[in-house]
Amino acid sequence: MNLITTIILIIFLAMEFLNVITLYFKPGSKISNAVGIFKAWEKSKNDPEVHDLVRYLVYWVAGTKIIFILLVIVIIIFGDPLTQSISIIALIISIATFYFKLFPLIRKMDKKNQIEPKGYSIVLGVMIAIMMIALLIGFLIEFL
């Protein structure tokens, strides 16, 4: 794996790791893509049953991100070039699923003033697109 691709993956891993830490220990935060940006987070605290469900889903997401992180680390360290190249494409595709259901939903909530800061959905959408483009560039430089 070339240096550019490795750096891109390390940046991705660092961002995901910080998000996992935030989701587990400060889920109500408004930094590191935690759920404090959603006004419904605070509202859910008024109904313990709903808040427990929301917390469960937040921890589920964090646990899933840990799987991603560990798999990417294993692929970086132990994967042969073919496995690494296919894994980068798989990672890009899996990240792209954000635009299928999650982006339209967060965009809708943003337009209805349900998240704070306003416009965060666009920032998140651009940030994810940049990460996908960076991974694609790393892949193209390395494997084509």
KEKE-33584 format. One line per field, with one value per atom (N, C-alpha, C): x, y, z; residue in three letters; atom name. Coordinates in pm, 1 decimal, padded with zeros to 6 digits. Example, Ala and Ser with C-alpha at 12.3 -4.5 7.8 and 13.67 -1.06 7.14 Angstrom:
REM KEKE-33584
x	(01319.0_01230.0_01320.0_01285.0_01367.0_01290.0)
y	(-00569.0_-00450.0_-00330.0_-00225.0_-00106.0_00003.0)
z	(00780.0_00780.0_00780.0_00708.0_00714.0_00787.0)
rest	(ALA_ALA_ALA_SER_SER_SER)
atom	(N_CA_C_N_CA_C)
***
This chain:
REM KEKE-33584
x	(00086.8_00000.0_00091.1_00059.2_00146.6_00120.9_00210.4_00206.0_00078.6_00037.2_-00081.8_-00205.7_-00223.0_-00338.1_-00333.8_-00216.7_-00202.9_-00239.1_-00191.9_-00223.9_-00374.0_-00435.7_-00580.5_-00655.0_-00614.2_-00680.5_-00656.6_-00538.9_-00510.5_-00597.1_-00613.1_-00701.5_-00844.3_-00890.7_-01024.6_-01037.1_-00938.3_-00941.1_-00942.8_-00863.9_-00859.3_-00994.6_-01056.3_-01187.6_-01290.9_-01289.3_-01385.0_-01358.9_-01232.0_-01198.8_-01247.8_-01225.2_-01273.0_-01425.5_-01490.9_-01636.5_-01683.4_-01616.2_-01652.1_-01636.3_-01525.9_-01502.0_-01612.8_-01645.1_-01749.7_-01885.3_-01917.9_-02047.6_-02060.4_-01953.4_-01959.3_-01960.3_-01880.3_-01859.8_-01923.9_-01955.1_-02020.2_-02118.2_-02215.3_-02302.7_-02380.5_-02407.3_-02481.7_-02397.8_-02270.8_-02181.3_-02222.5_-02183.8_-02207.3_-02080.6_-01976.9_-01853.0_-01833.6_-01743.0_-01704.1_-01822.9_-01917.9_-02033.2_-02114.9_-02125.2_-02207.9_-02353.7_-02442.5_-02585.0_-02640.9_-02556.8_-02602.6_-02649.5_-02612.9_-02659.2_-02809.3_-02865.1_-03008.4_-03082.7_-03174.1_-03253.1_-03335.4_-03368.3_-03446.1_-03368.4_-03235.3_-03155.7_-03200.9_-03208.9_-03251.6_-03398.0_-03481.5_-03623.0_-03641.9_-03557.1_-03572.1_-03549.2_-03475.7_-03449.0_-03576.0_-03679.9_-03807.1_-03885.1_-03849.4_-03914.5_-03805.5_-03786.7_-03676.7_-03675.7_-03792.5_-03798.9_-03743.5_-03782.9_-03733.6_-03584.3_-03543.6_-03402.1_-03314.9_-03363.0_-03287.3_-03272.9_-03379.3_-03371.5_-03271.1_-03277.3_-03185.0_-03040.7_-03018.1_-02883.0_-02836.8_-02926.6_-02892.9_-02848.2_-02921.5_-02887.1_-02754.7_-02729.5_-02602.5_-02486.4_-02500.8_-02394.2_-02379.4_-02488.5_-02483.7_-02400.4_-02424.3_-02346.8_-02198.8_-02170.8_-02031.4_-01965.9_-02037.3_-01983.2_-01956.6_-02044.4_-02025.2_-01902.4_-01882.3_-01764.5_-01635.7_-01640.3_-01522.3_-01488.9_-01591.0_-01567.8_-01497.1_-01546.9_-01484.1_-01337.5_-01314.0_-01179.2_-01083.9_-01123.7_-01035.9_-01012.0_-01114.3_-01094.8_-00999.5_-01012.3_-00921.3_-00777.6_-00759.2_-00624.6_-00566.4_-00644.6_-00597.8_-00562.1_-00644.2_-00617.3_-00490.2_-00470.3_-00348.1_-00224.9_-00228.8_-00110.7_-00087.4_-00193.9_-00176.0_-00226.1_-00299.3_-00356.9_-00255.2_-00268.8_-00184.4_-00240.7_-00167.1_-00212.9_-00352.1_-00385.6_-00518.2_-00626.6_-00605.7_-00702.0_-00716.7_-00606.1_-00610.1_-00688.3_-00664.6_-00733.3_-00883.1_-00921.1_-01063.0_-01127.8_-01054.7_-01107.3_-01132.6_-01046.8_-01067.6_-01195.1_-01215.7_-01338.9_-01460.2_-01450.2_-01560.2_-01586.6_-01481.7_-01496.1_-01566.3_-01527.5_-01591.5_-01740.7_-01772.2_-01912.9_-01990.6_-01932.3_-02004.0_-02025.0_-01927.4_-01942.5_-02048.7_-02053.3_-02148.5_-02293.6_-02318.0_-02456.1_-02516.1_-02431.8_-02479.3_-02578.4_-02552.9_-02634.4_-02767.8_-02785.6_-02907.7_-03023.1_-03002.4_-03109.5_-03071.3_-02948.4_-02909.5_-02904.4_-02841.4_-02830.9_-02967.3_-03057.9_-03190.2_-03261.2_-03242.5_-03308.4_-03248.4_-03115.1_-03053.9_-03077.5_-03083.5_-03112.9_-03253.9_-03349.5_-03488.1_-03494.0_-03424.9_-03423.9_-03358.4_-03253.2_-03185.5_-03280.5_-03353.0_-03447.5_-03560.7_-03595.0_-03702.3_-03648.4_-03521.4_-03458.4_-03453.7_-03429.3_-03423.3_-03280.8_-03184.5_-03044.6_-02976.5_-02870.2_-02796.2_-02647.9_-02568.3_-02594.6_-02667.1_-02739.8_-02811.9_-02709.6_-02744.2_-02653.8_-02557.1_-02565.2_-02472.2_-02483.9_-02604.0_-02621.5_-02532.9_-02521.0_-02436.9_-02289.8_-02249.7_-02110.9_-02077.6_-02166.4_-02143.6_-02139.6_-02233.1_-02235.8_-02108.1_-02058.7_-01934.7_-01815.1_-01811.0_-01700.9_-01693.3_-01806.8_-01809.3_-01770.4_-01816.2_-01778.3_-01627.6_-01570.3_-01425.1_-01349.1_-01395.4_-01328.1_-01336.8_-01451.2_-01466.3_-01376.7_-01371.6_-01287.1_-01139.9_-01100.8_-00961.3_-00926.9_-01016.7_-00992.6_-00982.0_-01069.0_-01065.3_-00934.8_-00891.4_-00763.9_-00648.9_-00646.9_-00543.7_-00545.1_-00663.9_-00677.4_-00622.5_-00660.7_-00617.1_-00466.6_-00408.1_-00263.5_-00192.0_-00244.3_-00177.2_-00198.8_-00320.7_-00353.7_-00381.7_-00378.1_-00400.1_-00277.7)
y	(-00116.8_00000.0_00122.5_00217.7_00334.3_00430.2_00523.3_00616.4_00701.9_00746.7_00832.0_00756.5_00634.8_00554.6_00526.0_00494.3_00467.0_00589.9_00706.6_00831.3_00857.6_00838.9_00860.1_00765.4_00640.1_00543.1_00574.3_00621.4_00657.7_00777.5_00874.0_00987.6_00938.3_00850.6_00792.3_00719.3_00638.8_00563.8_00657.5_00763.3_00858.8_00926.2_00967.7_01032.3_00935.4_00812.9_00713.3_00679.5_00670.4_00640.1_00751.4_00876.4_00989.1_00987.5_00952.0_00942.6_00832.3_00718.2_00607.5_00649.9_00713.5_00759.4_00856.2_00949.5_01047.1_00978.3_00886.5_00817.7_00736.5_00672.5_00591.8_00676.1_00781.7_00852.8_00991.6_01053.9_01185.2_01189.7_01097.5_01090.5_01219.0_01298.1_01421.6_01538.1_01512.8_01618.4_01665.1_01787.3_01841.2_01837.9_01773.3_01760.7_01614.6_01594.1_01460.4_01378.5_01445.1_01379.5_01297.0_01346.4_01280.2_01322.6_01273.1_01295.1_01418.9_01496.4_01619.4_01723.9_01705.7_01798.2_01785.9_01670.5_01647.9_01700.9_01791.8_01846.1_01736.4_01631.9_01520.5_01444.1_01455.7_01388.4_01434.6_01565.4_01620.0_01586.6_01593.4_01561.3_01416.3_01326.5_01184.9_01158.4_01247.3_01230.3_01243.6_01305.0_01320.4_01190.1_01094.6_00963.9_00858.1_00804.6_00710.6_00590.8_00542.8_00428.6_00465.9_00582.6_00629.8_00660.8_00723.5_00758.6_00633.2_00530.0_00404.2_00345.7_00352.0_00303.2_00385.8_00516.9_00603.8_00574.4_00561.8_00530.0_00394.4_00296.1_00164.3_00175.6_00251.2_00267.9_00342.5_00440.9_00513.9_00418.4_00336.0_00240.9_00132.7_00098.2_00001.8_00059.5_00184.7_00251.0_00253.6_00289.2_00294.8_00157.0_00053.3_-00082.4_-00122.8_-00084.1_-00113.7_-00041.5_00081.6_00157.6_00090.3_00029.6_-00042.9_-00159.2_-00228.2_-00337.4_-00282.8_-00172.0_-00107.7_-00075.0_-00009.9_00033.1_-00085.6_-00189.5_-00305.5_-00377.4_-00388.9_-00452.2_-00372.5_-00241.2_-00158.9_-00172.8_-00177.0_-00195.8_-00330.0_-00435.5_-00567.9_-00566.5_-00502.4_-00496.4_-00417.3_-00306.4_-00227.3_-00309.9_-00379.6_-00451.0_-00583.6_-00660.2_-00797.7_-00824.4_-00729.3_-00755.0_-00748.1_-00840.2_-00831.8_-00720.7_-00678.0_-00565.2_-00584.2_-00705.3_-00728.2_-00709.8_-00767.1_-00753.3_-00606.0_-00535.2_-00393.4_-00313.5_-00339.0_-00261.4_-00290.7_-00416.5_-00451.4_-00394.3_-00394.6_-00341.3_-00191.5_-00119.3_00025.0_00051.5_-00024.7_-00008.7_-00044.2_-00152.3_-00190.9_-00081.6_-00021.7_00086.2_00206.8_00242.2_00354.2_00325.3_00205.2_00168.8_00172.1_00118.4_00116.6_00257.6_00344.3_00483.4_00553.8_00521.8_00585.7_00555.7_00448.9_00417.6_00527.7_00613.3_00729.2_00811.9_00822.5_00908.0_00843.6_00715.5_00644.7_00677.7_00669.0_00695.1_00800.7_00797.3_00887.3_01033.1_01060.8_01200.6_01264.1_01196.7_01258.7_01284.8_01195.9_01213.1_01329.6_01337.6_01447.2_01580.4_01576.9_01699.2_01748.6_01655.3_01689.2_01749.0_01686.5_01737.4_01874.4_01894.2_02023.7_02131.9_02101.1_02198.5_02230.2_02134.2_02154.9_02209.6_02253.0_02311.8_02214.8_02087.5_01985.7_01949.8_02010.8_01988.7_02122.9_02118.9_02241.1_02209.0_02276.0_02402.1_02379.8_02479.9_02476.9_02460.9_02379.9_02355.9_02242.0_02177.3_02068.5_01953.3_01929.4_01817.9_01835.8_01958.0_01985.0_01965.2_02014.0_01996.4_01848.2_01770.5_01626.8_01560.1_01596.6_01539.5_01569.0_01691.1_01728.6_01655.4_01647.8_01579.6_01431.9_01366.9_01225.9_01212.3_01303.6_01300.9_01319.5_01411.0_01433.8_01307.8_01239.8_01117.1_01010.4_00997.5_00899.4_00934.3_01061.6_01105.7_01081.4_01111.2_01087.8_00939.6_00853.7_00709.0_00666.4_00720.9_00686.9_00733.3_00853.9_00904.4_00816.1_00782.0_00691.3_00558.7_00504.5_00379.1_00394.2_00499.7_00519.2_00535.7_00610.6_00631.2_00498.4_00420.5_00297.0_00182.0_00163.3_00036.9_00043.1_00160.6_00165.8_00214.2)
z	(00000.0_00000.0_00000.0_-00087.8_-00095.7_00020.6_00035.5_00147.5_00145.4_00027.7_00017.7_00066.5_00017.4_00057.9_00207.3_00259.0_00402.2_00484.7_00443.2_00515.4_00512.1_00396.2_00383.8_00478.0_00481.0_00568.4_00715.9_00749.9_00889.5_00931.1_00842.8_00872.6_00892.9_00804.6_00817.6_00951.1_00985.2_01111.8_01232.2_01226.9_01338.4_01356.8_01245.9_01254.9_01311.9_01264.2_01312.9_01460.0_01498.0_01637.8_01730.0_01691.2_01772.5_01782.1_01672.6_01674.1_01769.3_01768.0_01858.4_02004.2_02036.0_02173.4_02215.1_02126.3_02156.8_02173.5_02083.8_02092.8_02221.0_02263.6_02386.4_02514.0_02515.6_02641.8_02648.8_02535.7_02532.5_02415.2_02412.3_02295.6_02269.3_02372.0_02356.1_02307.0_02279.1_02231.4_02091.8_02060.3_01926.7_01842.4_01895.3_01817.9_01778.3_01684.8_01642.8_01593.1_01531.2_01470.8_01571.4_01693.0_01793.9_01773.2_01857.9_01834.3_01903.0_01970.2_02032.5_01932.5_01806.0_01701.9_01679.5_01713.6_01696.3_01817.8_01795.2_01905.4_01972.7_01900.5_01955.3_02061.8_02062.9_02166.2_02304.4_02323.0_02452.1_02479.8_02376.0_02393.2_02436.0_02384.7_02417.8_02566.2_02632.2_02775.4_02859.1_02802.8_02874.3_02880.6_02796.6_02795.5_02810.5_02931.7_02955.4_02860.1_02822.0_02730.7_02592.8_02543.5_02413.9_02423.0_02532.5_02547.3_02554.5_02622.3_02625.5_02485.5_02404.9_02267.2_02186.6_02199.2_02126.4_02168.6_02298.1_02346.8_02293.4_02293.7_02240.6_02095.1_02014.5_01873.4_01855.6_01940.6_01935.4_01964.4_02066.8_02101.6_01994.1_01929.4_01819.8_01705.0_01671.4_01566.6_01605.6_01730.4_01776.2_01764.9_01803.7_01793.8_01650.1_01560.6_01418.6_01364.8_01409.3_01367.0_01415.7_01533.3_01582.5_01489.2_01440.8_01345.0_01221.8_01166.3_01051.4_01080.1_01193.1_01229.4_01235.0_01305.9_01322.5_01190.1_01107.8_00977.7_00889.7_00890.0_00809.3_00860.5_00991.6_01047.8_01003.2_01009.9_00967.4_00819.1_00738.7_00594.6_00565.4_00635.8_00615.9_00650.9_00763.2_00812.6_00739.9_00718.3_00671.4_00529.9_00471.8_00340.4_00228.6_00132.9_00014.1_-00074.8_-00176.0_-00259.1_-00319.3_-00362.4_-00419.7_-00313.5_-00195.5_-00086.4_-00047.5_-00040.9_-00005.7_-00109.0_-00236.4_-00339.8_-00339.9_-00328.5_-00325.0_-00199.0_-00089.1_00036.6_00029.0_-00039.8_-00054.7_-00135.3_-00240.8_-00318.9_-00232.6_-00155.8_-00066.4_00037.4_00088.6_00186.8_00124.7_00003.0_-00066.3_-00086.3_-00130.5_-00152.6_-00021.6_00084.5_00213.0_00267.4_00250.2_00294.3_00209.2_00081.6_-00009.6_00027.0_00100.1_00139.2_00225.7_00283.2_00359.8_00277.0_00147.6_00062.1_00023.1_00053.5_00017.4_00111.3_00241.1_00337.8_00441.8_00488.9_00597.3_00553.8_00440.1_00397.6_00372.0_00298.7_00280.8_00414.1_00509.6_00639.2_00718.4_00726.1_00801.5_00729.2_00597.4_00520.9_00553.3_00558.5_00593.7_00734.2_00829.8_00966.9_00974.0_00894.6_00890.1_00839.6_00733.6_00677.0_00774.8_00861.7_00959.6_01091.9_01090.3_01208.7_01327.8_01298.0_01401.7_01441.6_01373.9_01411.9_01428.9_01507.8_01537.3_01536.7_01461.6_01392.2_01259.3_01220.4_01093.2_00980.1_00882.9_00770.7_00793.3_00909.7_00941.3_00842.5_00789.8_00696.4_00573.5_00526.2_00408.6_00444.3_00560.1_00605.1_00612.8_00673.0_00685.6_00548.1_00461.3_00327.1_00249.4_00259.7_00190.6_00252.1_00384.2_00452.7_00410.0_00401.6_00361.1_00213.9_00130.6_-00011.3_-00028.0_00048.2_00041.1_00081.4_00186.4_00229.1_00120.1_00057.3_-00050.6_-00169.6_-00204.6_-00316.8_-00284.1_-00159.9_-00119.4_-00128.8_-00082.5_-00093.1_-00239.0_-00323.5_-00465.7_-00530.3_-00496.6_-00550.4_-00504.8_-00375.7_-00325.6_-00399.3_-00421.9_-00495.6_-00636.8_-00706.1_-00844.6_-00855.1_-00762.1_-00762.2_-00738.9_-00647.2_-00607.2_-00703.4_-00747.8_-00812.2_-00960.3_-01019.7_-01165.3_-01238.3)
rest	(MET_MET_MET_ASN_ASN_ASN_LEU_LEU_LEU_ILE_ILE_ILE_THR_THR_THR_THR_THR_THR_ILE_ILE_ILE_ILE_ILE_ILE_LEU_LEU_LEU_ILE_ILE_ILE_ILE_ILE_ILE_PHE_PHE_PHE_LEU_LEU_LEU_ALA_ALA_ALA_MET_MET_MET_GLU_GLU_GLU_PHE_PHE_PHE_LEU_LEU_LEU_ASN_ASN_ASN_VAL_VAL_VAL_ILE_ILE_ILE_THR_THR_THR_LEU_LEU_LEU_TYR_TYR_TYR_PHE_PHE_PHE_LYS_LYS_LYS_PRO_PRO_PRO_GLY_GLY_GLY_SER_SER_SER_LYS_LYS_LYS_ILE_ILE_ILE_SER_SER_SER_ASN_ASN_ASN_ALA_ALA_ALA_VAL_VAL_VAL_GLY_GLY_GLY_ILE_ILE_ILE_PHE_PHE_PHE_LYS_LYS_LYS_ALA_ALA_ALA_TRP_TRP_TRP_GLU_GLU_GLU_LYS_LYS_LYS_SER_SER_SER_LYS_LYS_LYS_ASN_ASN_ASN_ASP_ASP_ASP_PRO_PRO_PRO_GLU_GLU_GLU_VAL_VAL_VAL_HIS_HIS_HIS_ASP_ASP_ASP_LEU_LEU_LEU_VAL_VAL_VAL_ARG_ARG_ARG_TYR_TYR_TYR_LEU_LEU_LEU_VAL_VAL_VAL_TYR_TYR_TYR_TRP_TRP_TRP_VAL_VAL_VAL_ALA_ALA_ALA_GLY_GLY_GLY_THR_THR_THR_LYS_LYS_LYS_ILE_ILE_ILE_ILE_ILE_ILE_PHE_PHE_PHE_ILE_ILE_ILE_LEU_LEU_LEU_LEU_LEU_LEU_VAL_VAL_VAL_ILE_ILE_ILE_VAL_VAL_VAL_ILE_ILE_ILE_ILE_ILE_ILE_ILE_ILE_ILE_PHE_PHE_PHE_GLY_GLY_GLY_ASP_ASP_ASP_PRO_PRO_PRO_LEU_LEU_LEU_THR_THR_THR_GLN_GLN_GLN_SER_SER_SER_ILE_ILE_ILE_SER_SER_SER_ILE_ILE_ILE_ILE_ILE_ILE_ALA_ALA_ALA_LEU_LEU_LEU_ILE_ILE_ILE_ILE_ILE_ILE_SER_SER_SER_ILE_ILE_ILE_ALA_ALA_ALA_THR_THR_THR_PHE_PHE_PHE_TYR_TYR_TYR_PHE_PHE_PHE_LYS_LYS_LYS_LEU_LEU_LEU_PHE_PHE_PHE_PRO_PRO_PRO_LEU_LEU_LEU_ILE_ILE_ILE_ARG_ARG_ARG_LYS_LYS_LYS_MET_MET_MET_ASP_ASP_ASP_LYS_LYS_LYS_LYS_LYS_LYS_ASN_ASN_ASN_GLN_GLN_GLN_ILE_ILE_ILE_GLU_GLU_GLU_PRO_PRO_PRO_LYS_LYS_LYS_GLY_GLY_GLY_TYR_TYR_TYR_SER_SER_SER_ILE_ILE_ILE_VAL_VAL_VAL_LEU_LEU_LEU_GLY_GLY_GLY_VAL_VAL_VAL_MET_MET_MET_ILE_ILE_ILE_ALA_ALA_ALA_ILE_ILE_ILE_MET_MET_MET_MET_MET_MET_ILE_ILE_ILE_ALA_ALA_ALA_LEU_LEU_LEU_LEU_LEU_LEU_ILE_ILE_ILE_GLY_GLY_GLY_PHE_PHE_PHE_LEU_LEU_LEU_ILE_ILE_ILE_GLU_GLU_GLU_PHE_PHE_PHE_LEU_LEU_LEU)
atom	(N_CA_C_N_CA_C_N_CA_C_N_CA_C_N_CA_C_N_CA_C_N_CA_C_N_CA_C_N_CA_C_N_CA_C_N_CA_C_N_CA_C_N_CA_C_N_CA_C_N_CA_C_N_CA_C_N_CA_C_N_CA_C_N_CA_C_N_CA_C_N_CA_C_N_CA_C_N_CA_C_N_CA_C_N_CA_C_N_CA_C_N_CA_C_N_CA_C_N_CA_C_N_CA_C_N_CA_C_N_CA_C_N_CA_C_N_CA_C_N_CA_C_N_CA_C_N_CA_C_N_CA_C_N_CA_C_N_CA_C_N_CA_C_N_CA_C_N_CA_C_N_CA_C_N_CA_C_N_CA_C_N_CA_C_N_CA_C_N_CA_C_N_CA_C_N_CA_C_N_CA_C_N_CA_C_N_CA_C_N_CA_C_N_CA_C_N_CA_C_N_CA_C_N_CA_C_N_CA_C_N_CA_C_N_CA_C_N_CA_C_N_CA_C_N_CA_C_N_CA_C_N_CA_C_N_CA_C_N_CA_C_N_CA_C_N_CA_C_N_CA_C_N_CA_C_N_CA_C_N_CA_C_N_CA_C_N_CA_C_N_CA_C_N_CA_C_N_CA_C_N_CA_C_N_CA_C_N_CA_C_N_CA_C_N_CA_C_N_CA_C_N_CA_C_N_CA_C_N_CA_C_N_CA_C_N_CA_C_N_CA_C_N_CA_C_N_CA_C_N_CA_C_N_CA_C_N_CA_C_N_CA_C_N_CA_C_N_CA_C_N_CA_C_N_CA_C_N_CA_C_N_CA_C_N_CA_C_N_CA_C_N_CA_C_N_CA_C_N_CA_C_N_CA_C_N_CA_C_N_CA_C_N_CA_C_N_CA_C_N_CA_C_N_CA_C_N_CA_C_N_CA_C_N_CA_C_N_CA_C_N_CA_C_N_CA_C_N_CA_C_N_CA_C_N_CA_C_N_CA_C_N_CA_C_N_CA_C_N_CA_C_N_CA_C_N_CA_C_N_CA_C_N_CA_C_N_CA_C_N_CA_C_N_CA_C_N_CA_C_N_CA_C_N_CA_C_N_CA_C_N_CA_C_N_CA_C_N_CA_C_N_CA_C)
***
